[in-house]
Amino acid sequence: MSDNMSAHYDRPLFGYPMIDTQSLQLRIAGRTLVDQLEWQAKPGECWCVIGRNGAGKTTLLRTLAGLRQPDGGRVRIDGRPLPQWPPLQLARQRAFLPQAKSDAFGYRAIDTVLAARYPFHAGSRWESDSDHEAALAALQAVGAAGLAQRDVRTLSGGERQRVAIASLLAQDAALMLLDEPANALDLAHQASTMALLSRLCREQQKTVLMAVHDLNLVYGIATHALLLMGDGQWQAGPVAGVMTAELLGRCLGHPVELVPHHGRVVYVAAPCA
């Protein structure tokens, strides 16, 4: 596990990271996906999780969100082990966007977003004016204010995804975990969503961790990357040191080329032999 050890970096001298793992192990169907993960994310950092299909990205995010028990080790949020967080307090501290959603009932989009404000009701059964303002602001932030009164079952896949992201924003948690947030979004909304997440990290010191497939989409947005190799090994650190051709090729199972283009880097899959 020498690769893993070389990826470790120093903990802060004062205070706790927003989230960290200690000797975290994840297994599925007899396979070790993540082994001995020693990792942390601080306020203001935007992390992308990269790996081929089945490498454990979704399993990791669900475990970090507290929706799945680790197979070894532990997760801490703000220095407190995850099992010690009361559900209501945890919902105020971290928000999770799953990869897939299903809508069995015909709620309006605004009601779907308002549901994310439940942790802030302070015992009240009804949403306050501030809850409505937060929900509308979240819809506006993703360009979906015009969908507020629509039945979510009538929305396109991309529209529904924007409403889901608005729910995440309305929850106003310090830690945001997103499983493929660009799913179903067109190019314009992919770019605007990534820019929005980046601003939240820079301006509000949110901590973002998102699973992605499009390397170019997160270039210039993510500050750090966590690469899952699929066999338990991993690499973590600042983007410049981790998103290299060699490491990405190993991680994704296909050679990757980094092409300079107008002052930025474009990630390109090497031609098949």
C-alpha positions as CSV (number, residue, x, y, z in Angstrom):
1,M,0.0,0.0,0.0
2,S,2.9,2.3,-0.6
3,D,0.8,4.4,-3.1
4,N,-1.7,5.1,-0.4
5,M,0.9,6.2,2.2
6,S,2.5,8.6,-0.3
7,A,-0.8,10.3,-0.8
8,H,-1.2,11.3,2.9
9,Y,-0.8,14.9,3.7
10,D,-0.6,16.9,7.0
11,R,-3.6,17.6,9.2
12,P,-4.2,21.2,10.2
13,L,-2.4,22.4,13.3
14,F,-5.6,24.0,14.7
15,G,-9.2,22.9,14.5
16,Y,-10.7,19.9,12.6
17,P,-11.1,19.3,8.9
18,M,-14.7,19.4,7.7
19,I,-14.6,15.7,7.1
20,D,-11.9,13.0,7.5
21,T,-11.5,9.3,7.3
22,Q,-9.2,7.0,9.4
23,S,-8.2,3.6,8.1
24,L,-11.4,3.5,6.1
25,Q,-12.2,0.2,4.3
26,L,-15.0,-0.4,1.8
27,R,-15.8,-3.8,0.4
28,I,-18.5,-5.0,-2.0
29,A,-19.2,-8.7,-2.9
30,G,-15.9,-9.8,-1.6
31,R,-14.0,-7.1,-3.4
32,T,-11.9,-4.4,-1.6
33,L,-12.8,-1.1,-3.2
34,V,-11.0,1.2,-0.7
35,D,-8.3,0.1,1.7
36,Q,-6.9,2.2,4.6
37,L,-8.1,5.5,3.4
38,E,-6.5,8.3,5.4
39,W,-8.1,11.5,3.9
40,Q,-9.4,14.8,4.9
41,A,-11.2,17.8,3.3
42,K,-11.1,21.3,4.7
43,P,-13.5,24.2,4.5
44,G,-13.2,25.9,1.1
45,E,-11.9,22.9,-0.7
46,C,-13.6,21.4,-3.8
47,W,-12.8,17.7,-4.3
48,C,-13.6,15.5,-7.3
49,V,-13.7,11.7,-6.9
50,I,-12.5,9.9,-10.0
51,G,-12.6,6.2,-10.9
52,R,-13.8,3.8,-13.5
53,N,-17.3,2.2,-13.2
54,G,-17.5,0.0,-10.1
55,A,-14.4,1.5,-8.4
56,G,-16.4,2.6,-5.4
57,K,-17.3,6.3,-6.0
58,T,-21.0,5.9,-5.0
59,T,-20.2,3.5,-2.2
60,L,-17.7,6.0,-0.8
61,L,-20.1,9.0,-1.0
62,R,-22.9,7.0,0.7
63,T,-20.5,5.9,3.4
64,L,-19.3,9.5,4.0
65,A,-22.9,10.6,4.1
66,G,-23.7,8.1,6.8
67,L,-26.0,6.0,4.6
68,R,-23.8,3.0,4.7
69,Q,-21.6,1.5,7.4
70,P,-17.9,1.3,6.6
71,D,-16.3,-2.1,6.5
72,G,-13.4,-0.9,8.6
73,G,-12.1,2.4,10.0
74,R,-14.3,5.4,10.6
75,V,-15.5,8.7,9.3
76,R,-15.6,12.0,11.2
77,I,-17.4,15.2,10.4
78,D,-16.0,18.3,12.1
79,G,-14.1,16.0,14.4
80,R,-17.1,14.0,15.6
81,P,-17.4,10.3,14.6
82,L,-20.3,9.9,12.2
83,P,-22.4,7.5,14.4
84,Q,-22.3,10.2,17.2
85,W,-24.2,12.8,15.1
86,P,-27.9,13.0,15.9
87,P,-29.8,12.8,12.6
88,L,-31.2,16.3,12.7
89,Q,-27.8,17.9,13.5
90,L,-26.2,15.8,10.7
91,A,-28.8,17.0,8.2
92,R,-27.8,20.6,9.1
93,Q,-24.1,19.8,8.6
94,R,-24.0,17.7,5.5
95,A,-26.2,17.4,2.3
96,F,-26.1,14.5,-0.1
97,L,-27.1,14.4,-3.8
98,P,-27.7,10.8,-4.9
99,Q,-27.0,9.7,-8.5
100,A,-30.6,8.6,-9.1
101,K,-34.0,9.8,-8.0
102,S,-37.5,8.6,-8.4
103,D,-40.7,10.6,-7.9
104,A,-43.7,8.5,-6.9
105,F,-46.0,11.5,-6.1
106,G,-46.8,14.7,-8.0
107,Y,-45.2,17.3,-5.8
108,R,-44.4,20.7,-7.2
109,A,-40.8,21.5,-7.7
110,I,-41.0,24.2,-5.0
111,D,-42.3,21.7,-2.5
112,T,-39.5,19.3,-3.3
113,V,-37.0,22.0,-2.5
114,L,-38.8,23.1,0.6
115,A,-38.5,19.6,2.0
116,A,-34.8,20.2,2.3
117,R,-35.5,22.9,4.8
118,Y,-37.0,20.5,7.3
119,P,-33.8,20.4,9.5
120,F,-34.3,24.1,10.2
121,H,-38.0,24.1,11.3
122,A,-37.1,24.1,15.0
123,G,-40.1,22.0,15.9
124,S,-42.6,23.8,13.7
125,R,-44.7,21.8,11.3
126,W,-44.8,24.5,8.7
127,E,-42.2,26.3,6.6
128,S,-41.4,29.9,7.5
129,D,-41.1,32.8,5.1
130,S,-37.3,32.4,5.3
131,D,-37.7,28.7,4.2
132,H,-39.6,29.9,1.2
133,E,-37.1,32.6,0.4
134,A,-34.3,30.0,0.7
135,A,-36.1,27.6,-1.6
136,L,-36.8,30.2,-4.3
137,A,-33.2,31.5,-4.1
138,A,-31.9,28.0,-4.6
139,L,-34.1,27.4,-7.7
140,Q,-33.0,30.8,-9.0
141,A,-29.4,29.9,-8.5
142,V,-29.7,26.9,-10.8
143,G,-31.9,28.7,-13.4
144,A,-35.0,26.8,-12.4
145,A,-37.2,29.5,-10.9
146,G,-39.7,29.0,-13.7
147,L,-40.1,25.4,-12.7
148,A,-41.3,26.1,-9.2
149,Q,-45.0,25.3,-9.8
150,R,-44.4,22.4,-12.1
151,D,-45.2,18.8,-11.1
152,V,-41.7,17.1,-10.8
153,R,-43.0,14.1,-12.8
154,T,-43.5,16.3,-15.8
155,L,-39.9,17.6,-15.8
156,S,-37.2,16.5,-18.2
157,G,-34.2,14.6,-16.8
158,G,-32.1,17.8,-16.8
159,E,-34.8,19.9,-15.3
160,R,-35.3,17.4,-12.5
161,Q,-31.6,17.3,-11.8
162,R,-31.5,21.1,-11.5
163,V,-34.4,20.9,-8.9
164,A,-32.4,18.2,-7.0
165,I,-29.4,20.5,-6.9
166,A,-31.6,23.3,-5.7
167,S,-32.7,21.1,-2.9
168,L,-29.1,20.5,-2.0
169,L,-28.4,24.3,-2.0
170,A,-31.5,25.0,0.1
171,Q,-30.3,22.6,2.8
172,D,-27.4,25.1,3.3
173,A,-25.0,22.5,4.8
174,A,-21.3,23.2,5.2
175,L,-20.5,19.8,3.6
176,M,-22.0,18.9,0.3
177,L,-21.6,15.4,-1.2
178,L,-22.7,15.0,-4.8
179,D,-22.8,11.8,-6.9
180,E,-22.4,12.8,-10.6
181,P,-24.1,16.2,-10.3
182,A,-23.8,16.9,-14.1
183,N,-26.0,13.9,-14.9
184,A,-28.5,14.8,-17.6
185,L,-27.5,18.4,-17.7
186,D,-26.9,20.2,-21.0
187,L,-23.5,21.9,-21.6
188,A,-24.6,25.3,-20.4
189,H,-26.0,24.0,-17.1
190,Q,-23.0,21.7,-16.5
191,A,-20.7,24.7,-16.7
192,S,-23.0,26.9,-14.6
193,T,-23.4,24.2,-11.9
194,M,-19.7,23.7,-11.7
195,A,-19.1,27.4,-11.4
196,L,-21.7,27.7,-8.7
197,L,-20.1,24.9,-6.6
198,S,-16.7,26.6,-7.0
199,R,-18.1,29.9,-5.8
200,L,-19.7,28.3,-2.8
201,C,-16.3,26.9,-1.8
202,R,-14.5,30.2,-2.4
203,E,-17.0,32.6,-1.0
204,Q,-18.8,30.7,1.7
205,Q,-16.1,28.2,2.6
206,K,-18.3,25.2,1.8
207,T,-16.6,21.8,1.4
208,V,-17.6,20.0,-1.8
209,L,-16.9,16.4,-2.7
210,M,-18.4,15.2,-6.0
211,A,-18.0,12.1,-8.1
212,V,-17.4,12.9,-11.8
213,H,-16.6,11.2,-15.1
214,D,-15.8,14.3,-17.2
215,L,-12.3,15.3,-16.3
216,N,-12.5,18.5,-18.4
217,L,-15.7,19.6,-16.6
218,V,-13.9,19.8,-13.2
219,Y,-10.6,21.3,-14.5
220,G,-10.2,24.7,-12.9
221,I,-13.1,24.0,-10.5
222,A,-11.8,21.3,-8.3
223,T,-8.9,22.2,-5.9
224,H,-8.2,18.5,-5.0
225,A,-8.8,15.1,-6.4
226,L,-9.3,11.6,-4.9
227,L,-8.5,8.8,-7.3
228,L,-10.0,5.3,-6.6
229,M,-8.0,2.6,-8.4
230,G,-10.7,0.0,-8.0
231,D,-8.4,-2.5,-6.1
232,G,-8.3,-0.8,-2.8
233,Q,-5.5,1.7,-3.7
234,W,-6.1,5.4,-3.9
235,Q,-4.3,8.7,-4.4
236,A,-5.4,12.0,-2.9
237,G,-4.1,15.6,-3.0
238,P,-4.1,18.8,-4.9
239,V,-5.2,18.6,-8.5
240,A,-1.9,19.5,-10.0
241,G,-0.2,16.5,-8.2
242,V,-2.9,13.9,-8.7
243,M,-4.6,14.5,-12.0
244,T,-1.5,13.5,-14.0
245,A,-1.5,11.4,-17.2
246,E,0.2,8.5,-15.4
247,L,-2.1,8.4,-12.4
248,L,-5.3,9.0,-14.4
249,G,-4.3,6.3,-16.9
250,R,-3.9,3.8,-14.0
251,C,-7.2,5.0,-12.4
252,L,-9.3,4.8,-15.5
253,G,-7.8,1.8,-17.2
254,H,-6.9,3.7,-20.3
255,P,-4.1,6.1,-21.3
256,V,-4.9,9.7,-20.8
257,E,-3.1,12.6,-22.6
258,L,-2.9,16.2,-21.2
259,V,-3.0,18.6,-24.1
260,P,-2.3,22.4,-23.5
261,H,-5.0,24.6,-25.0
262,H,-5.2,28.4,-24.6
263,G,-3.6,28.4,-21.2
264,R,-5.4,25.4,-19.8
265,V,-5.1,21.7,-19.9
266,V,-7.5,19.4,-21.8
267,Y,-7.8,15.8,-20.9
268,V,-8.0,13.4,-23.9
269,A,-8.3,9.7,-24.0
270,A,-5.4,8.3,-26.1
271,P,-6.4,6.5,-29.3
272,C,-7.0,2.8,-29.0
273,A,-4.2,0.7,-30.6
